[in-house]
């Protein structure tokens, strides 16, 4: 059987608000992305995933959708979307869009109608709340004027749909058709383990995000994905779906990617693993045993950037480890998801002023949690202030960039041999050459304490998470190291790709 395009694809996540601003209002937009497609082609990715760009009051960065079939004027128009898809396809890039089926915006016409008392069965209204807490903090229930409460597992501006109402299914099937007809290649499904809640909405013990519970991972949700899969398969061109499934159980994860359900699911166990060869070995082994088509991701718009996660008190560790982890990730069987800016080695911005923050997590936790704005700071394209080439002219971007972004800008790294950008380009180009030659399977090689060695056909990947240099495994050629090697020694916080001719 032909290998489907998504099996080994490298997908680049674009956080639309923060990638590139063509209109000059300080907010990223679809036309800005279109202008930068050649950069992504040159980077060597296969597809882009666009975070929500639909009309939205932006209570949760667009994950509060008021109209599932449009483009927010802040991001452009449907014509801009069509032009973006056409240009991406001309360059050989696939396009994945985000679908948010667990909840809508409170500004969605259905919820507005529900507030007026009609069609409440499309959402979850009750006379009395249960003890559920919102993922963002505080009660998951908000009272409306006539005394009833509605459920929102995220912000109050994100009421949860009632998936036991068939009208909700029909609406989303129409939405999928709408975007499929416009030529999208796939969907990223937001909170894919959500949608259904246990009958009777029983109380839970504590916060249960990411574990199968009355709030998450209900078995009925698989019926939805079976129906969506049939729809995707009825279109030509290998349309796909990837689920955002937060679960701590690999067997649960595997249920979402059965042959008649989603094609892929994110693998957050890999992203959550600490810097440890043992932890990496376990996640890789468990994943490959559990799912037919693996995916790997180190960063996204919801988590602290991996450069910063891996940082220790020793300066430079974070970037060295981030580069090493990238090589390990790109050597694994399956598809890899990159998050915009990681190719520049961007760190989390930890010192944003409170007045600039926008994430509901910050507000709902009453400032106890900084929230996710620190990984959403606009991309620095050039060295020039005030926006480092993100916006044209002298416009300030919607979140302030630190001065240190100038040194990390595309302009500063382009053509500089050991820059992170050129390292990503080399790794992606090599992967493209190798992927057709090497088997999907992976074998472990004996590795010294603190290190992890594995082989796929002629490709060996070695990563050293320990504190002492280790001897490289037997090889014929060094293909690409993530940092300087010391002759035949692999220093700590370094990975390398080697070729072995059998
Ligand atoms: C996951 C999205 O990635 C995140 O940004 C959002 O806040 C929640 N889902 C709720 O939609």
Boltz pocket constraint, residues with backbone or C-beta under 6 A from the ligand:
constraints:
  - pocket:
      binder: B
      contacts: [[A, 60], [A, 63], [A, 100], [A, 154], [A, 190], [A, 191], [A, 244], [A, 301], [A, 302]]
      max_distance: 6.0
